[in-house]
Amino acid sequence: MSEPTLISSVPPTPAPPVAAKPSSALTVAALIVGLVAIVCAIIPGLSFIAFLPAITATVLGVIALVRKSSGRGKATAAVVLGPIALLVAIIVSVSTIVGNVTPDVAAGVGTEKPSTQQQADAPAEPEPTLVEGTRDNPAAAGTTVEVSDNSGPIWQVTIGAANVNAGEVVAGENQFNPAADAGFQYVLVPVTYTYVGAQTGTPWIDVQIEFVSAAGTTHEQEFAVIPTPITDIGELYPDASATGNLLVMAPSADVEKGTWAVSTFLSEKYFVAVG
């Protein structure tokens, strides 16, 4: 008689649990860039460059999914965030541009042409008044100009009386300052800035002032050594004011008939007379 076969009652040893793979660097990078794109898209100004991280996040996310990298959830999120950031950036950028553009007011046009007798009996219409602050009708020197962005007024700028023959001042301030080019002369003008925004601002960075000649050519700030330049003005807080000098090299022909063009990023230019 055969002996019975013994069957072990000891259960098999379970396999150790498999640890989850950490997310790959590619998926993490895709998600981070996608979040950066969203943040840039909702901030006016930064929205104009938000398309760069938005497209980058989308491309990185797609590559991670195609490679079947670990952390597919992060890659999927990046693929979703990229197009959303791009759409939001377009909306915010368009709103910023529209907010800084002042529409022209058109005169109403009648649908019926008046008869000859009606035209004769009608009182003479007054001559239209030119809008102050245009190149054809610049504001007087010393006028305070208020410039705004899409959040509202941010700067009040007062351009004083200009010294249109500032060559001696420039030469006397530093012996290494170059003389004005032939047919040109230095113009030095004091500018007073008052910050009226809600946070802080640096005037010579935020506000652009250009000289527009009588012939219509534009001339920007010259960076020579001059007394109290506007570039010495630091960051200003609400209601703070500071004054500095702006130097340009302007054409000598009809220099006193030139104008100052004052503007900020994406805003229309406001013109102030030189003389």
DAPE-V596560 format. One record per backbone hydrogen bond with DSSP energy under -0.5 kcal/mol. NH is the residue of the N-H (numbers start at 1). CO is the residue of the C=O. E is the energy in kcal/mol with one decimal. If there is no record, write none. Layout:
# DAPE-V596560
<<NH/CO/E> <NH/CO/E>>
This chain:
# DAPE-V596560
<<8/6/-0.5> <11/9/-0.5> <19/17/-0.6> <24/70/-1.7> <28/24/-2.0> <29/25/-2.5> <30/26/-2.3> <31/27/-2.2> <32/28/-2.4> <33/29/-2.6> <34/30/-1.9> <35/31/-2.2> <36/32/-2.4> <37/33/-2.2> <38/34/-1.8> <39/35/-2.2> <40/36/-2.6> <41/37/-2.2> <42/38/-1.3> <43/40/-1.0> <44/42/-0.6> <46/44/-0.8> <47/43/-1.8> <48/45/-1.1> <49/46/-1.7> <50/46/-0.6> <50/47/-0.5> <52/49/-1.4> <53/49/-0.6> <54/50/-2.0> <55/51/-2.5> <56/52/-2.2> <57/53/-2.8> <58/54/-1.9> <59/55/-2.5> <60/56/-2.7> <61/57/-2.4> <62/58/-2.4> <63/59/-2.4> <64/60/-2.3> <65/61/-2.1> <66/62/-2.5> <67/63/-2.3> <68/65/-0.7> <69/64/-2.5> <74/71/-0.7> <75/71/-1.6> <76/72/-2.7> <77/73/-2.2> <78/74/-2.1> <79/75/-2.1> <80/76/-1.7> <81/77/-2.9> <82/78/-2.3> <83/79/-0.8> <84/80/-1.4> <85/81/-3.0> <86/82/-2.1> <87/83/-2.4> <88/84/-2.7> <89/85/-2.6> <90/86/-1.9> <91/87/-2.0> <92/88/-2.8> <93/89/-2.5> <94/90/-2.4> <95/91/-2.2> <96/92/-2.2> <97/93/-2.3> <98/94/-2.7> <99/95/-2.2> <100/96/-1.0> <100/97/-0.8> <101/97/-0.5> <101/98/-0.9> <102/100/-0.5> <103/101/-0.7> <106/104/-0.7> <114/112/-0.5> <119/115/-2.2> <120/116/-1.8> <121/117/-2.4> <122/118/-1.7> <133/137/-2.4> <134/131/-0.9> <134/137/-1.0> <138/135/-0.6> <139/271/-2.4> <142/159/-2.5> <143/140/-1.9> <145/143/-0.6> <145/157/-3.7> <147/145/-0.6> <147/155/-2.6> <149/152/-2.1> <152/149/-1.5> <154/147/-2.7> <155/147/-1.9> <156/194/-2.3> <157/145/-3.7> <158/192/-2.6> <159/143/-0.9> <159/157/-0.5> <160/158/-0.6> <160/190/-2.8> <162/274/-0.9> <163/188/-3.4> <164/162/-0.9> <166/186/-2.1> <170/166/-2.4> <171/167/-2.5> <172/168/-2.5> <173/169/-1.3> <174/170/-1.2> <177/174/-1.7> <184/181/-2.2> <185/250/-2.5> <187/248/-2.7> <188/163/-2.4> <189/246/-2.3> <190/161/-0.5> <191/244/-3.2> <192/158/-2.7> <193/242/-3.0> <194/156/-2.1> <195/240/-2.3> <196/154/-2.1> <196/194/-0.5> <197/154/-0.9> <201/236/-1.9> <203/201/-0.6> <205/202/-1.3> <206/202/-2.6> <207/203/-2.9> <208/263/-3.1> <210/261/-2.1> <211/219/-2.9> <212/210/-0.5> <212/259/-3.1> <213/211/-0.6> <213/217/-2.8> <216/213/-1.5> <219/211/-2.6> <222/247/-3.4> <224/222/-1.1> <226/224/-0.7> <229/226/-0.6> <230/245/-1.9> <232/229/-1.8> <233/230/-1.7> <236/201/-3.3> <238/199/-0.7> <239/195/-3.4> <240/237/-2.3> <242/193/-2.0> <244/191/-2.3> <245/228/-3.2> <246/189/-2.9> <248/187/-2.1> <249/220/-0.5> <250/185/-2.6> <250/248/-0.7> <252/183/-2.6> <255/252/-1.4> <257/254/-1.6> <258/255/-1.5> <259/212/-2.4> <260/272/-3.6> <261/210/-2.9> <262/260/-0.6> <262/270/-3.0> <263/208/-2.1> <267/264/-1.8> <268/100/-0.6> <270/262/-2.6> <271/133/-2.8> <272/260/-2.4> <273/139/-3.6> <274/258/-1.8> <275/256/-1.0>>
